[in-house]
Amino acid sequence: MRIKHCDVGIAGLGLIGSSMAAKLSGGGHCRSVIGWDVDPGVSQKALQKGFVIESKESLNDLASSSDVLVLAVPPSAIVDTGREALRGSRGKVRVIMDTGSAKRKVAKGLAMEWNERYVGLHPMAGKELGGIENADPALFEGSVTAVVATSETSTEARETAREMAEALGSRVVETDPETHDRMVACVSHLPIFMAMALALTAGECGRECPKLKDLAAGGFKDTSRVASGPSWLVSEIWEQNSDFIAPLIHKAATFLEMMADSSGKQLAEISKRASSARNSILEGRFASLGGDHS
Amino acid sequence: MRIKHCDVGIAGLGLIGSSMAAKLSGGGHCRSVIGWDVDPGVSQKALQKGFVIESKESLNDLASSSDVLVLAVPPSAIVDTGREALRGSRGKVRVIMDTGSAKRKVAKGLAMEWNERYVGLHPMAGKELGGIENADPALFEGSVTAVVATSETSTEARETAREMAEALGSRVVETDPETHDRMVACVSHLPIFMAMALALTAGECGRECPKLKDLAAGGFKDTSRVASGPSWLVSEIWEQNSDFIAPLIHKAATFLEMMADSSGKQLAEISKRASSARNSILEGRFASLGGDHS
């Protein structure tokens, strides 16, 4: 099955769902892209903007018309939406995938219903302004998309997810739900908590010292950037992945305390280790690893 | 005294010193820009590149030819260099400033020798690649420069520092050494330690899970960026400002532990507080406060 011969249904037309729809519609990647959102106004907008060729009035309608169904709803709603879609599908949907940022719970819930037809898809891109108003077909260009197969996932589902990721302009990394969640806990979720801790600390300093804001430069801006993401997402990430994130938060806090107890000379060594750890993780991935201390 | 009628001497032609020289030479901001570096090869390069109109063979030569002397040497060398320059100056230097990223120790040492002629200058810009090879006259465009006056600093010195900062293309923030160090501890130094803690934690994860690097995206890259700066600078910052930085590191670690002990619902509230703290510090300073969770 190639997605160019498929009707692709997108359930949930927020930033991720509508950006996917816009990208897939634009390139002739599929036979058709159809959509549905819990908010009928959003479905209408997707149609008006040309992101979908048809907007369905219900999830049932969407599921019964889709060969490939993408659940781009908030993490906490994925399993229920997938369960409902199964009832509406009438055997039409051959592959179902979700776009959530943690996979164990979702994979367990969906694989129980959809078995080999379920595969996880995690396009690791976004911006702080959500919603269809901020949709961008280029959102995934140059990004990484995790294709997350369970032990049941069929070859067809896996290949479809790969093709989908590539159609988005993304580089594919294949993994399983457990490994996926362990890795994103570190490179995607932990940075959010680090950024929040920095922003909260600076917030306290700022109350004592109003001029603080005049001195904040690129270092503070970048290190705290992901603290400006949507708060509901932090909460949902936590509900799904706290068992992997919490030990990393403790580890990072321990590193901080260790640094606070170090001498300048020791810190030079620690700085070298940190810099080399960063470089080994990012090497070859980004053209510039700009690291000024401004 | 206007700097356009001054011979400006720059001692130390690393990234900051040579970028300043290049910018000041280019715009006719001073009567002349002359330079000296402890490495004669670097002084020669500055001359060849046209950053300075003359490169001096010794600090003494530089000091006896400069109306305004800028000490752009590493933080730990500033006080000694300033002391030596006083001996070489023969009354020529009317204003001396340093470019270090912490000011209390330096200000104490230099004010003891230079009294009202000393003023601190902290152009808050940089990049991870140091040295004259990476000099860029545009390095300070749009940056913040702290003008740091002691209780003794003369109006002439303060005005000269302001003029210098503006010539660099920088926005001026005036403050005193203690307040300066307190503020940079939070917005400039703490981010480095947060970034280091993140990089070290991810480094440990990466050893357990080699695929980690494939998933690292913009969130990890930006949050850890300042961990790639020069390690000697971390050490020197610590030597000069650890009494202000350490309590902030403890505070950030405490915030992290608090978050690890929170529920998803509580974290949504904490995320809102963090985001609003960040925005209130950066508001009006940057066109985009991009905060995606990628």
HADDOCK unambig.tbl for C-alpha pairs under 7 A between the chains (distance, minus, plus):
assign (segid A and resid 124 and name CA) (segid B and resid 294 and name CA) 4.93 0.50 0.50
assign (segid A and resid 125 and name CA) (segid B and resid 294 and name CA) 4.39 0.50 0.50
assign (segid A and resid 126 and name CA) (segid B and resid 292 and name CA) 5.11 0.50 0.50
assign (segid A and resid 126 and name CA) (segid B and resid 293 and name CA) 6.06 0.50 0.50
assign (segid A and resid 126 and name CA) (segid B and resid 294 and name CA) 5.39 0.50 0.50
assign (segid A and resid 127 and name CA) (segid B and resid 290 and name CA) 6.56 0.50 0.50
assign (segid A and resid 127 and name CA) (segid B and resid 291 and name CA) 5.96 0.50 0.50
assign (segid A and resid 127 and name CA) (segid B and resid 292 and name CA) 3.67 0.50 0.50
assign (segid A and resid 127 and name CA) (segid B and resid 293 and name CA) 6.66 0.50 0.50
assign (segid A and resid 128 and name CA) (segid B and resid 290 and name CA) 6.08 0.50 0.50
assign (segid A and resid 128 and name CA) (segid B and resid 291 and name CA) 4.70 0.50 0.50
assign (segid A and resid 128 and name CA) (segid B and resid 292 and name CA) 4.50 0.50 0.50
assign (segid A and resid 144 and name CA) (segid B and resid 215 and name CA) 6.40 0.50 0.50
assign (segid A and resid 173 and name CA) (segid B and resid 214 and name CA) 6.73 0.50 0.50
assign (segid A and resid 183 and name CA) (segid B and resid 212 and name CA) 5.64 0.50 0.50
assign (segid A and resid 186 and name CA) (segid B and resid 202 and name CA) 6.04 0.50 0.50
assign (segid A and resid 187 and name CA) (segid B and resid 202 and name CA) 6.86 0.50 0.50
assign (segid A and resid 187 and name CA) (segid B and resid 216 and name CA) 5.35 0.50 0.50
assign (segid A and resid 187 and name CA) (segid B and resid 220 and name CA) 5.39 0.50 0.50
assign (segid A and resid 188 and name CA) (segid B and resid 219 and name CA) 6.19 0.50 0.50
assign (segid A and resid 188 and name CA) (segid B and resid 220 and name CA) 6.27 0.50 0.50
assign (segid A and resid 188 and name CA) (segid B and resid 294 and name CA) 6.53 0.50 0.50
assign (segid A and resid 191 and name CA) (segid B and resid 198 and name CA) 7.00 0.50 0.50
assign (segid A and resid 191 and name CA) (segid B and resid 219 and name CA) 6.49 0.50 0.50
assign (segid A and resid 191 and name CA) (segid B and resid 220 and name CA) 5.90 0.50 0.50
assign (segid A and resid 191 and name CA) (segid B and resid 223 and name CA) 6.07 0.50 0.50
assign (segid A and resid 194 and name CA) (segid B and resid 194 and name CA) 6.69 0.50 0.50
assign (segid A and resid 195 and name CA) (segid B and resid 223 and name CA) 6.87 0.50 0.50
assign (segid A and resid 196 and name CA) (segid B and resid 271 and name CA) 6.66 0.50 0.50
assign (segid A and resid 196 and name CA) (segid B and resid 274 and name CA) 5.22 0.50 0.50
assign (segid A and resid 197 and name CA) (segid B and resid 252 and name CA) 5.27 0.50 0.50
assign (segid A and resid 197 and name CA) (segid B and resid 255 and name CA) 5.52 0.50 0.50
assign (segid A and resid 197 and name CA) (segid B and resid 256 and name CA) 5.91 0.50 0.50
assign (segid A and resid 198 and name CA) (segid B and resid 191 and name CA) 7.00 0.50 0.50
assign (segid A and resid 198 and name CA) (segid B and resid 252 and name CA) 6.17 0.50 0.50
assign (segid A and resid 199 and name CA) (segid B and resid 274 and name CA) 5.24 0.50 0.50
assign (segid A and resid 199 and name CA) (segid B and resid 277 and name CA) 5.89 0.50 0.50
assign (segid A and resid 199 and name CA) (segid B and resid 278 and name CA) 5.25 0.50 0.50
assign (segid A and resid 200 and name CA) (segid B and resid 274 and name CA) 5.07 0.50 0.50
assign (segid A and resid 200 and name CA) (segid B and resid 277 and name CA) 6.27 0.50 0.50
assign (segid A and resid 201 and name CA) (segid B and resid 248 and name CA) 6.95 0.50 0.50
assign (segid A and resid 201 and name CA) (segid B and resid 251 and name CA) 6.54 0.50 0.50
assign (segid A and resid 201 and name CA) (segid B and resid 252 and name CA) 5.81 0.50 0.50
assign (segid A and resid 202 and name CA) (segid B and resid 186 and name CA) 6.03 0.50 0.50
assign (segid A and resid 202 and name CA) (segid B and resid 187 and name CA) 6.85 0.50 0.50
assign (segid A and resid 203 and name CA) (segid B and resid 277 and name CA) 4.80 0.50 0.50
assign (segid A and resid 203 and name CA) (segid B and resid 278 and name CA) 6.98 0.50 0.50
assign (segid A and resid 212 and name CA) (segid B and resid 183 and name CA) 5.66 0.50 0.50
assign (segid A and resid 213 and name CA) (segid B and resid 281 and name CA) 4.49 0.50 0.50
assign (segid A and resid 213 and name CA) (segid B and resid 282 and name CA) 6.15 0.50 0.50
assign (segid A and resid 214 and name CA) (segid B and resid 173 and name CA) 6.72 0.50 0.50
assign (segid A and resid 215 and name CA) (segid B and resid 144 and name CA) 6.40 0.50 0.50
assign (segid A and resid 216 and name CA) (segid B and resid 187 and name CA) 5.36 0.50 0.50
assign (segid A and resid 216 and name CA) (segid B and resid 282 and name CA) 6.87 0.50 0.50
assign (segid A and resid 219 and name CA) (segid B and resid 188 and name CA) 6.18 0.50 0.50
assign (segid A and resid 219 and name CA) (segid B and resid 191 and name CA) 6.48 0.50 0.50
assign (segid A and resid 219 and name CA) (segid B and resid 226 and name CA) 6.33 0.50 0.50
assign (segid A and resid 220 and name CA) (segid B and resid 187 and name CA) 5.40 0.50 0.50
assign (segid A and resid 220 and name CA) (segid B and resid 188 and name CA) 6.26 0.50 0.50
assign (segid A and resid 220 and name CA) (segid B and resid 191 and name CA) 5.89 0.50 0.50
assign (segid A and resid 222 and name CA) (segid B and resid 222 and name CA) 5.30 0.50 0.50
assign (segid A and resid 222 and name CA) (segid B and resid 223 and name CA) 5.94 0.50 0.50
assign (segid A and resid 223 and name CA) (segid B and resid 191 and name CA) 6.06 0.50 0.50
assign (segid A and resid 223 and name CA) (segid B and resid 195 and name CA) 6.87 0.50 0.50
assign (segid A and resid 223 and name CA) (segid B and resid 222 and name CA) 5.95 0.50 0.50
assign (segid A and resid 223 and name CA) (segid B and resid 223 and name CA) 4.01 0.50 0.50
assign (segid A and resid 223 and name CA) (segid B and resid 224 and name CA) 6.51 0.50 0.50
assign (segid A and resid 224 and name CA) (segid B and resid 223 and name CA) 6.52 0.50 0.50
assign (segid A and resid 225 and name CA) (segid B and resid 290 and name CA) 6.48 0.50 0.50
assign (segid A and resid 225 and name CA) (segid B and resid 291 and name CA) 4.79 0.50 0.50
assign (segid A and resid 226 and name CA) (segid B and resid 219 and name CA) 6.33 0.50 0.50
assign (segid A and resid 226 and name CA) (segid B and resid 291 and name CA) 4.49 0.50 0.50
assign (segid A and resid 226 and name CA) (segid B and resid 292 and name CA) 5.70 0.50 0.50
assign (segid A and resid 226 and name CA) (segid B and resid 293 and name CA) 5.67 0.50 0.50
assign (segid A and resid 227 and name CA) (segid B and resid 271 and name CA) 6.94 0.50 0.50
assign (segid A and resid 227 and name CA) (segid B and resid 274 and name CA) 6.31 0.50 0.50
assign (segid A and resid 227 and name CA) (segid B and resid 275 and name CA) 5.47 0.50 0.50
assign (segid A and resid 227 and name CA) (segid B and resid 291 and name CA) 6.53 0.50 0.50
assign (segid A and resid 228 and name CA) (segid B and resid 275 and name CA) 4.63 0.50 0.50
assign (segid A and resid 228 and name CA) (segid B and resid 291 and name CA) 4.70 0.50 0.50
assign (segid A and resid 229 and name CA) (segid B and resid 291 and name CA) 5.12 0.50 0.50
assign (segid A and resid 229 and name CA) (segid B and resid 292 and name CA) 5.58 0.50 0.50
assign (segid A and resid 229 and name CA) (segid B and resid 293 and name CA) 6.12 0.50 0.50
assign (segid A and resid 231 and name CA) (segid B and resid 268 and name CA) 4.73 0.50 0.50
assign (segid A and resid 231 and name CA) (segid B and resid 271 and name CA) 5.16 0.50 0.50
assign (segid A and resid 231 and name CA) (segid B and resid 272 and name CA) 5.83 0.50 0.50
assign (segid A and resid 232 and name CA) (segid B and resid 268 and name CA) 5.60 0.50 0.50
assign (segid A and resid 234 and name CA) (segid B and resid 267 and name CA) 6.68 0.50 0.50
assign (segid A and resid 234 and name CA) (segid B and resid 268 and name CA) 6.10 0.50 0.50
assign (segid A and resid 235 and name CA) (segid B and resid 264 and name CA) 4.21 0.50 0.50
assign (segid A and resid 235 and name CA) (segid B and resid 265 and name CA) 5.88 0.50 0.50
assign (segid A and resid 235 and name CA) (segid B and resid 267 and name CA) 5.64 0.50 0.50
assign (segid A and resid 235 and name CA) (segid B and resid 268 and name CA) 5.08 0.50 0.50
assign (segid A and resid 236 and name CA) (segid B and resid 264 and name CA) 6.66 0.50 0.50
assign (segid A and resid 238 and name CA) (segid B and resid 264 and name CA) 5.48 0.50 0.50
assign (segid A and resid 239 and name CA) (segid B and resid 264 and name CA) 5.72 0.50 0.50
assign (segid A and resid 246 and name CA) (segid B and resid 260 and name CA) 5.20 0.50 0.50
assign (segid A and resid 248 and name CA) (segid B and resid 201 and name CA) 6.95 0.50 0.50
assign (segid A and resid 249 and name CA) (segid B and resid 256 and name CA) 6.27 0.50 0.50
assign (segid A and resid 249 and name CA) (segid B and resid 260 and name CA) 6.54 0.50 0.50
assign (segid A and resid 250 and name CA) (segid B and resid 257 and name CA) 6.47 0.50 0.50
assign (segid A and resid 251 and name CA) (segid B and resid 201 and name CA) 6.53 0.50 0.50
assign (segid A and resid 252 and name CA) (segid B and resid 197 and name CA) 5.26 0.50 0.50
assign (segid A and resid 252 and name CA) (segid B and resid 198 and name CA) 6.17 0.50 0.50
assign (segid A and resid 252 and name CA) (segid B and resid 201 and name CA) 5.81 0.50 0.50
assign (segid A and resid 253 and name CA) (segid B and resid 253 and name CA) 4.71 0.50 0.50
assign (segid A and resid 253 and name CA) (segid B and resid 256 and name CA) 6.39 0.50 0.50
assign (segid A and resid 255 and name CA) (segid B and resid 197 and name CA) 5.51 0.50 0.50
assign (segid A and resid 256 and name CA) (segid B and resid 193 and name CA) 6.99 0.50 0.50
assign (segid A and resid 256 and name CA) (segid B and resid 197 and name CA) 5.90 0.50 0.50
assign (segid A and resid 256 and name CA) (segid B and resid 249 and name CA) 6.27 0.50 0.50
assign (segid A and resid 256 and name CA) (segid B and resid 253 and name CA) 6.40 0.50 0.50
assign (segid A and resid 257 and name CA) (segid B and resid 250 and name CA) 6.46 0.50 0.50
assign (segid A and resid 260 and name CA) (segid B and resid 246 and name CA) 5.20 0.50 0.50
assign (segid A and resid 260 and name CA) (segid B and resid 249 and name CA) 6.53 0.50 0.50
assign (segid A and resid 264 and name CA) (segid B and resid 235 and name CA) 4.20 0.50 0.50
assign (segid A and resid 264 and name CA) (segid B and resid 236 and name CA) 6.64 0.50 0.50
assign (segid A and resid 264 and name CA) (segid B and resid 238 and name CA) 5.45 0.50 0.50
assign (segid A and resid 264 and name CA) (segid B and resid 239 and name CA) 5.72 0.50 0.50
assign (segid A and resid 265 and name CA) (segid B and resid 235 and name CA) 5.88 0.50 0.50
assign (segid A and resid 267 and name CA) (segid B and resid 234 and name CA) 6.67 0.50 0.50
assign (segid A and resid 267 and name CA) (segid B and resid 235 and name CA) 5.64 0.50 0.50
assign (segid A and resid 268 and name CA) (segid B and resid 231 and name CA) 4.74 0.50 0.50
assign (segid A and resid 268 and name CA) (segid B and resid 232 and name CA) 5.60 0.50 0.50
assign (segid A and resid 268 and name CA) (segid B and resid 234 and name CA) 6.10 0.50 0.50
assign (segid A and resid 268 and name CA) (segid B and resid 235 and name CA) 5.09 0.50 0.50
assign (segid A and resid 271 and name CA) (segid B and resid 196 and name CA) 6.68 0.50 0.50
assign (segid A and resid 271 and name CA) (segid B and resid 227 and name CA) 6.95 0.50 0.50
assign (segid A and resid 271 and name CA) (segid B and resid 231 and name CA) 5.17 0.50 0.50
assign (segid A and resid 271 and name CA) (segid B and resid 234 and name CA) 6.99 0.50 0.50
assign (segid A and resid 272 and name CA) (segid B and resid 231 and name CA) 5.83 0.50 0.50
assign (segid A and resid 274 and name CA) (segid B and resid 196 and name CA) 5.24 0.50 0.50
assign (segid A and resid 274 and name CA) (segid B and resid 199 and name CA) 5.25 0.50 0.50
assign (segid A and resid 274 and name CA) (segid B and resid 200 and name CA) 5.07 0.50 0.50
assign (segid A and resid 274 and name CA) (segid B and resid 227 and name CA) 6.33 0.50 0.50
assign (segid A and resid 275 and name CA) (segid B and resid 227 and name CA) 5.48 0.50 0.50
assign (segid A and resid 275 and name CA) (segid B and resid 228 and name CA) 4.64 0.50 0.50
assign (segid A and resid 277 and name CA) (segid B and resid 199 and name CA) 5.89 0.50 0.50
assign (segid A and resid 277 and name CA) (segid B and resid 200 and name CA) 6.27 0.50 0.50
assign (segid A and resid 277 and name CA) (segid B and resid 203 and name CA) 4.80 0.50 0.50
assign (segid A and resid 278 and name CA) (segid B and resid 199 and name CA) 5.26 0.50 0.50
assign (segid A and resid 278 and name CA) (segid B and resid 203 and name CA) 6.98 0.50 0.50
assign (segid A and resid 281 and name CA) (segid B and resid 213 and name CA) 4.49 0.50 0.50
assign (segid A and resid 282 and name CA) (segid B and resid 213 and name CA) 6.15 0.50 0.50
assign (segid A and resid 282 and name CA) (segid B and resid 216 and name CA) 6.89 0.50 0.50
assign (segid A and resid 290 and name CA) (segid B and resid 127 and name CA) 6.54 0.50 0.50
assign (segid A and resid 290 and name CA) (segid B and resid 128 and name CA) 6.03 0.50 0.50
assign (segid A and resid 290 and name CA) (segid B and resid 225 and name CA) 6.52 0.50 0.50
assign (segid A and resid 291 and name CA) (segid B and resid 127 and name CA) 5.97 0.50 0.50
assign (segid A and resid 291 and name CA) (segid B and resid 128 and name CA) 4.69 0.50 0.50
assign (segid A and resid 291 and name CA) (segid B and resid 225 and name CA) 4.79 0.50 0.50
assign (segid A and resid 291 and name CA) (segid B and resid 226 and name CA) 4.52 0.50 0.50
assign (segid A and resid 291 and name CA) (segid B and resid 227 and name CA) 6.56 0.50 0.50
assign (segid A and resid 291 and name CA) (segid B and resid 228 and name CA) 4.71 0.50 0.50
assign (segid A and resid 291 and name CA) (segid B and resid 229 and name CA) 5.15 0.50 0.50
assign (segid A and resid 292 and name CA) (segid B and resid 126 and name CA) 5.09 0.50 0.50
assign (segid A and resid 292 and name CA) (segid B and resid 127 and name CA) 3.65 0.50 0.50
assign (segid A and resid 292 and name CA) (segid B and resid 128 and name CA) 4.44 0.50 0.50
assign (segid A and resid 292 and name CA) (segid B and resid 226 and name CA) 5.72 0.50 0.50
assign (segid A and resid 292 and name CA) (segid B and resid 229 and name CA) 5.56 0.50 0.50
assign (segid A and resid 293 and name CA) (segid B and resid 126 and name CA) 6.05 0.50 0.50
assign (segid A and resid 293 and name CA) (segid B and resid 127 and name CA) 6.65 0.50 0.50
assign (segid A and resid 293 and name CA) (segid B and resid 226 and name CA) 5.66 0.50 0.50
assign (segid A and resid 293 and name CA) (segid B and resid 229 and name CA) 6.07 0.50 0.50
assign (segid A and resid 294 and name CA) (segid B and resid 124 and name CA) 4.94 0.50 0.50
assign (segid A and resid 294 and name CA) (segid B and resid 125 and name CA) 4.36 0.50 0.50
assign (segid A and resid 294 and name CA) (segid B and resid 126 and name CA) 5.33 0.50 0.50
assign (segid A and resid 294 and name CA) (segid B and resid 188 and name CA) 6.58 0.50 0.50
